Amino acid sequence: MNNSKKRGPKKNAPPHAIVFGFDRGMDEESLLLFLQRFTDKKLLDVLLPRLQNEDIFSTVDFLTAIMQKHLSDHEYHSLFLEE
């Protein structure tokens, strides 16, 4: 996806708008929508108590590894930690 294209919140986008495999731009937009839906409070209120400790730790490890791979220390501190 072109970085100059503004990404606005589309939390109300229908689930069928999430599709992968057509092109990079659509994959990025679909991942954005998927993650927005995944982090919805109503969903997490149901899902989180059902997760096993292994699920929690593997999710945190995966997301941390992604950030370490693609963000500089400055970006991590300013964007994720909001320092």
C-alpha positions as CSV (number, residue, x, y, z in Angstrom):
1,M,0.0,0.0,0.0
2,N,1.3,3.5,-0.8
3,N,2.4,5.1,2.4
4,S,1.0,8.4,1.3
5,K,-2.5,6.9,1.2
6,K,-4.3,7.9,4.4
7,R,-5.5,5.0,6.5
8,G,-8.7,5.9,8.3
9,P,-10.5,3.8,10.8
10,K,-12.9,1.5,9.1
11,K,-14.1,-0.6,12.1
12,N,-17.6,-0.8,10.5
13,A,-16.2,-2.3,7.3
14,P,-18.0,-5.6,6.6
15,P,-16.1,-8.8,7.3
16,H,-16.3,-9.7,3.6
17,A,-14.1,-6.7,2.9
18,I,-11.2,-8.6,4.4
19,V,-9.5,-10.6,1.6
20,F,-6.0,-11.6,1.1
21,G,-3.9,-12.7,-1.8
22,F,-4.9,-10.2,-4.6
23,D,-2.3,-7.6,-4.2
24,R,-0.1,-6.0,-1.5
25,G,-2.3,-2.9,-1.0
26,M,-5.4,-5.1,-0.5
27,D,-3.5,-7.4,1.9
28,E,-2.4,-4.4,4.0
29,E,-5.9,-2.9,4.1
30,S,-7.3,-6.3,5.0
31,L,-4.8,-6.9,7.7
32,L,-5.7,-3.5,9.1
33,L,-9.4,-4.3,9.1
34,F,-8.7,-7.8,10.6
35,L,-6.6,-6.4,13.4
36,Q,-9.2,-3.7,14.2
37,R,-11.9,-6.4,14.4
38,F,-9.7,-8.7,16.4
39,T,-9.0,-6.0,19.0
40,D,-12.7,-5.0,19.4
41,K,-13.5,-4.9,23.1
42,K,-16.6,-7.0,22.8
43,L,-14.7,-9.8,21.1
44,L,-11.7,-9.6,23.5
45,D,-14.0,-9.7,26.5
46,V,-15.2,-13.1,25.3
47,L,-11.9,-14.4,23.9
48,L,-9.3,-13.4,26.5
49,P,-10.7,-15.4,29.4
50,R,-10.6,-18.5,27.2
51,L,-7.0,-18.3,26.2
52,Q,-4.5,-20.5,27.7
53,N,-1.2,-19.0,29.1
54,E,0.6,-20.5,26.1
55,D,-1.8,-18.6,23.7
56,I,-1.1,-15.4,25.5
57,F,2.7,-15.8,25.6
58,S,2.9,-17.0,21.9
59,T,0.8,-14.0,20.7
60,V,2.9,-11.5,22.7
61,D,6.1,-13.2,21.4
62,F,4.9,-13.1,17.8
63,L,3.9,-9.4,17.9
64,T,7.0,-8.4,19.7
65,A,9.2,-10.2,17.1
66,I,7.3,-8.4,14.3
67,M,8.0,-5.0,15.9
68,Q,11.7,-5.8,16.6
69,K,12.1,-6.9,13.0
70,H,10.5,-3.8,11.4
71,L,10.7,-0.9,13.8
72,S,13.8,1.0,14.9
73,D,14.3,1.5,18.7
74,H,13.1,5.1,18.3
75,E,9.9,4.0,16.4
76,Y,9.2,1.3,19.0
77,H,9.5,3.8,21.8
78,S,7.5,6.6,20.2
79,L,4.8,4.6,18.4
80,F,4.2,1.6,20.7
81,L,5.3,2.9,24.1
82,E,4.3,6.4,23.3
83,E,7.3,7.9,25.1
